[in-house]
């Protein structure tokens, strides 16, 4: 994760809880659990309500997308439905070894962690706004996760979804180019299914030491730069880390208002 190839990140919404622009995991769960008014068709073995469910979920995501100036295309209907139906599955966490934890008055200021070599599905985005890049990038990764891969299987969600971000030469703002990345589940690390989308690349990232600090709320250009500067002030030797490449790790639905995030500094090789 120390190389430029380790390009990854993920981010949040601009709305308040309950606002049209805020969709939560609980929203998706409740929508998936609602009984279909149609019974199964014995000739096909499929529920006649599938199309209606897809349309309902797609319409909901499209309304959320408009709040982020993102168009959710019609071909997202099936991946959205699959992701919704699998929300109750346990999400696999990216394994790491805790090296050190810095605390003050019982508050964790930051952690130093070791992440091992691993394979990731990555997609580079360069939209006008950070939120647009991560939303569009995540939708492409959703299709890969939801059967649009060489195995034809649902791969399962892992956390966090990460995004590699870059700062400009003066370290005053983020550049537009980001990479959103999905950690391949452990069972798929040796032979990752290949994506149908040629924009998604399977990359192997080297072992990496990171310094990480948690923060909550939306992730946008301002909040990310604020967290980068804050963590730089807390570290005893920030010069030991890469100076213009950082990772934003998202543990919560990207459109939730009070998201659980982390900022990661990458230790130099």
Beta strands, then each sheet from edge to edge (+ up, - down):
strand 1: 40-41
strand 2: 46-47
strand 3: 92-93
strand 4: 96-104
strand 5: 107-115
strand 6: 118-125
strand 7: 158-159
strand 8: 161-166
strand 9: 178-183
strand 10: 201-205
strand 11: 208-216
strand 12: 241-250
strand 13: 260-267
sheet 1: 1+ 2-
sheet 2: 3+ 7+
sheet 3: 4+ 5- 11+ 13- 12+ 8- 9+ 6- 10+
end
